Amino acid sequence: MTYKDVKRSKSGKNTRIIAIINQKGGVGKSTTAVNLAAALSEMGRKTLLIDFDPQGNSTSGFGIEKEELDQCIYDALLHNTPASDLIIQTNSKRVFIVPATIQLAGAEIELVSTMARETRLKELIAPVKHEFDFILIDCPPSLGLLTINALAAADSVLIPIQCEYYALEGVTKLLESMKMVKGRINTNLTIYGVVLTMYDSRTSLANQVVEEVRSFFGAETFKTLIPRTVKLSEAPSYGLPITTYAPNNKGSKAYMSLAKEVIKRA
């Protein structure tokens, strides 16, 4: 089955392109990318996930063997391979992915001498974006040229912030980068929302961080809190999103709740 065989929803709304971004590592970007895509699929939304991180965690999160891939997002960025040649069906019915491999690590340097280097991803998405309800971009944990490409291509950003010490550290720098891209490349870029991850209700620190983030971002913060659960950590090792691996787990229920909020804001 190809991505063209699966119809998008009849919501009648335009495709939303959302970059999932935070330059800090280990905050739940790939976990959110995979599981939000799967949850949106469960709600009938046809979703394209673009793995834009050289670690390729979103790719392996859907059970795709990176070593067996002939092409990945790198080939689109540097060799002009059309997105339509790269889109793969995942094990979630309405989720498709443009995979990443370690090859992507070299793209940052190679793009420097490329024409229109900041908008390569935007150009790649353009011919296929009308086929999907949502396009999610799993960004690398940095503010380099790959992330700039994601910000140039996206309508908005979703920022995962972990409920741990120094949670807001670096967020100011991220917002500055967004402001720069908005001023020079993508005037329509906005914050879609902030999602709090790795929440443990038993700790006073986690609750303190929730208050701090909600105070800083206000209504941009999603109400859903993504809990810290063993099942969420286990699911990638089985190549499955949490909605398939443990559908009754509180992590699965949280991502379904987040998907409802994301759809409501579309």
C-alpha positions as CSV (number, residue, x, y, z in Angstrom):
1,M,0.0,0.0,0.0
2,T,1.3,3.5,-0.9
3,Y,0.6,6.7,0.9
4,K,-1.7,7.7,-2.0
5,D,-4.0,4.7,-1.4
6,V,-4.8,6.0,2.1
7,K,-7.2,9.0,2.1
8,R,-6.8,11.9,4.5
9,S,-9.6,12.7,6.9
10,K,-12.7,14.7,5.8
11,S,-12.0,17.5,8.3
12,G,-11.6,19.9,5.4
13,K,-8.7,21.7,7.2
14,N,-5.4,22.5,5.7
15,T,-2.3,20.3,6.4
16,R,-0.5,21.3,9.6
17,I,3.3,21.0,9.5
18,I,4.7,20.8,13.0
19,A,8.4,20.7,14.0
20,I,9.0,18.8,17.2
21,I,11.9,20.7,18.6
22,N,14.1,21.2,21.7
23,Q,17.9,21.5,21.4
24,K,18.3,19.6,24.6
25,G,18.6,15.9,24.2
26,G,16.6,13.3,26.2
27,V,13.4,15.4,26.5
28,G,11.1,13.0,24.6
29,K,11.2,14.4,21.1
30,S,11.3,11.1,19.2
31,T,9.0,9.5,21.8
32,T,6.5,12.3,21.2
33,A,7.0,12.2,17.4
34,V,6.3,8.5,17.1
35,N,3.5,8.2,19.6
36,L,1.7,11.4,18.7
37,A,1.8,10.3,15.0
38,A,0.3,7.0,16.0
39,A,-2.4,8.6,18.2
40,L,-3.4,11.0,15.4
41,S,-3.7,7.9,13.2
42,E,-6.0,6.3,15.7
43,M,-8.2,9.3,15.4
44,G,-8.4,9.0,11.6
45,R,-5.7,11.6,10.7
46,K,-3.3,10.6,8.0
47,T,0.1,11.6,9.2
48,L,3.6,11.9,7.7
49,L,6.5,11.7,10.1
50,I,9.8,13.1,8.8
51,D,12.7,11.8,10.8
52,F,15.2,14.7,10.6
53,D,17.5,13.4,13.4
54,P,20.7,11.5,12.3
55,Q,20.1,9.1,15.3
56,G,17.0,7.9,13.4
57,N,15.1,7.1,16.6
58,S,11.7,7.8,15.0
59,T,12.6,5.4,12.1
60,S,13.5,2.6,14.5
61,G,10.6,3.5,16.7
62,F,8.3,2.1,14.0
63,G,10.4,-1.1,13.6
64,I,12.2,0.0,10.4
65,E,15.7,-1.5,10.0
66,K,17.9,1.5,9.1
67,E,20.7,-0.8,7.8
68,E,18.3,-2.2,5.1
69,L,17.3,1.2,3.7
70,D,18.6,2.1,0.3
71,Q,17.7,5.8,0.7
72,C,16.7,8.2,3.4
73,I,16.0,11.9,4.0
74,Y,19.7,12.6,3.3
75,D,19.2,11.7,-0.4
76,A,16.4,14.1,-0.7
77,L,18.4,17.0,0.8
78,L,21.6,16.4,-1.1
79,H,20.7,14.4,-4.2
80,N,17.2,15.8,-5.0
81,T,15.4,12.5,-4.5
82,P,11.7,13.2,-4.5
83,A,9.9,12.7,-1.2
84,S,7.4,10.4,-2.9
85,D,10.3,8.0,-3.5
86,L,11.2,7.9,0.2
87,I,7.8,7.7,2.0
88,I,7.4,4.3,3.8
89,Q,4.2,2.8,5.3
90,T,4.7,2.2,9.0
91,N,3.0,-0.4,11.2
92,S,0.3,2.2,12.0
93,K,-2.3,2.3,9.3
94,R,-2.4,6.0,8.6
95,V,1.2,6.8,9.6
96,F,3.9,7.1,6.9
97,I,7.5,8.1,7.4
98,V,10.5,9.6,5.6
99,P,13.3,7.7,7.4
100,A,16.7,8.9,8.5
101,T,20.0,7.1,8.9
102,I,23.4,8.1,10.2
103,Q,24.1,9.4,6.7
104,L,22.2,12.5,7.7
105,A,24.9,13.5,10.1
106,G,27.0,14.7,7.2
107,A,24.2,16.8,5.7
108,E,24.8,19.7,8.0
109,I,28.3,20.3,6.5
110,E,27.3,19.4,2.9
111,L,24.4,21.8,2.9
112,V,26.6,24.8,3.6
113,S,27.6,25.2,0.0
114,T,24.1,24.4,-1.4
115,M,21.8,26.9,-3.0
116,A,18.8,27.9,-0.9
117,R,20.2,25.7,1.9
118,E,17.7,26.8,4.6
119,T,14.6,25.8,2.5
120,R,15.6,22.4,1.1
121,L,13.2,20.6,3.4
122,K,10.3,23.0,2.6
123,E,10.9,22.3,-1.1
124,L,10.9,18.6,-0.5
125,I,7.6,18.6,1.4
126,A,5.7,20.8,-1.0
127,P,4.8,18.2,-3.7
128,V,3.3,15.8,-1.1
129,K,2.0,17.9,1.8
130,H,-1.6,18.0,0.4
131,E,-1.8,14.2,0.9
132,F,-1.7,14.4,4.7
133,D,-3.6,15.9,7.6
134,F,-0.5,16.4,9.7
135,I,3.2,16.4,8.9
136,L,5.5,16.0,12.0
137,I,9.2,16.7,11.8
138,D,11.4,15.1,14.5
139,C,14.3,17.5,14.8
140,P,17.8,16.9,16.0
141,P,18.9,18.1,19.5
142,S,20.7,21.1,18.1
143,L,20.1,24.5,16.5
144,G,22.1,23.9,13.4
145,L,21.2,23.9,9.7
146,L,19.0,20.9,9.9
147,T,16.8,22.5,12.6
148,I,16.8,25.8,10.6
149,N,15.4,23.8,7.6
150,A,12.7,22.3,9.9
151,L,11.7,25.7,11.2
152,A,11.6,27.1,7.6
153,A,9.4,24.2,6.5
154,A,7.0,24.2,9.4
155,D,3.8,26.2,10.2
156,S,4.5,25.9,13.9
157,V,6.6,24.1,16.6
158,L,5.7,21.7,19.3
159,I,8.2,21.9,22.2
160,P,8.6,18.9,24.5
161,I,10.0,19.9,28.0
162,Q,10.9,17.3,30.5
163,C,9.6,17.6,34.1
164,E,13.1,17.7,35.6
165,Y,15.6,20.2,37.0
166,Y,16.7,22.9,34.5
167,A,13.7,22.1,32.4
168,L,13.6,25.6,30.9
169,E,17.4,25.8,30.4
170,G,18.1,26.6,26.7
171,V,14.4,27.4,25.9
172,T,15.3,31.1,25.5
173,K,17.9,30.3,22.9
174,L,15.4,28.2,21.0
175,L,12.9,31.0,21.1
176,E,15.6,33.4,19.8
177,S,16.3,31.0,16.9
178,M,12.5,30.8,16.1
179,K,12.4,34.6,16.1
180,M,15.3,34.8,13.7
181,V,13.8,32.3,11.3
182,K,10.4,34.0,11.5
183,G,12.0,37.4,10.7
184,R,14.1,36.2,7.8
185,I,12.7,33.0,6.3
186,N,9.2,31.9,7.6
187,T,7.0,34.8,8.7
188,N,4.1,32.5,9.6
189,L,6.0,30.4,12.2
190,T,4.2,30.1,15.5
191,I,4.3,27.9,18.7
192,Y,1.7,25.2,18.3
193,G,2.2,24.1,21.9
194,V,4.4,23.0,24.7
195,V,4.1,19.5,26.1
196,L,5.4,18.4,29.5
197,T,7.0,15.0,29.4
198,M,8.4,12.4,31.9
199,Y,6.0,13.6,34.5
200,D,6.0,11.9,37.9
201,S,3.2,13.1,40.1
202,R,4.9,11.6,43.2
203,T,7.7,14.2,43.1
204,S,7.3,17.8,44.2
205,L,10.0,18.8,41.6
206,A,7.8,17.6,38.7
207,N,4.8,19.6,40.0
208,Q,7.0,22.6,40.5
209,V,8.3,22.3,36.9
210,V,4.7,22.1,35.6
211,E,3.8,25.3,37.4
212,E,6.9,27.0,36.1
213,V,6.4,26.0,32.5
214,R,2.7,26.9,32.6
215,S,3.6,30.3,34.1
216,F,6.2,30.9,31.3
217,F,4.2,29.7,28.3
218,G,0.6,30.2,29.6
219,A,-2.1,28.9,27.2
220,E,0.5,27.6,24.8
221,T,1.1,24.7,27.3
222,F,-1.0,21.6,26.6
223,K,-3.1,20.4,29.5
224,T,-2.0,16.8,28.9
225,L,1.0,15.6,30.9
226,I,3.0,12.7,29.5
227,P,3.9,10.4,32.4
228,R,7.2,8.6,32.9
229,T,6.3,4.9,32.4
230,V,8.3,1.7,31.8
231,K,6.1,0.8,28.8
232,L,6.9,4.1,27.0
233,S,10.6,3.2,27.4
234,E,10.1,-0.4,26.3
235,A,7.9,0.2,23.2
236,P,10.8,1.4,20.8
237,S,12.7,-1.8,21.4
238,Y,9.8,-3.6,19.9
239,G,9.5,-1.2,17.0
240,L,6.0,-0.2,18.1
241,P,4.3,3.0,19.2
242,I,2.8,2.8,22.7
243,T,-0.8,2.8,21.3
244,T,0.0,-0.6,19.7
245,Y,2.4,-2.0,22.3
246,A,0.4,-1.2,25.4
247,P,-2.9,0.5,24.4
248,N,-4.3,0.5,28.0
249,N,-1.1,2.0,29.5
250,K,-1.3,5.4,31.0
251,G,1.4,6.6,28.5
252,S,-0.9,5.5,25.6
253,K,-3.9,7.3,27.1
254,A,-1.8,10.4,27.6
255,Y,-0.7,10.5,23.9
256,M,-4.3,9.9,22.8
257,S,-5.3,12.9,25.0
258,L,-2.5,15.0,23.5
259,A,-3.6,14.1,20.0
260,K,-7.1,15.3,20.8
261,E,-5.6,18.7,21.9
262,V,-3.4,18.8,18.8
263,I,-6.5,18.2,16.5
264,K,-8.5,20.8,18.4
265,R,-5.8,23.5,17.8
266,A,-5.5,22.6,14.1
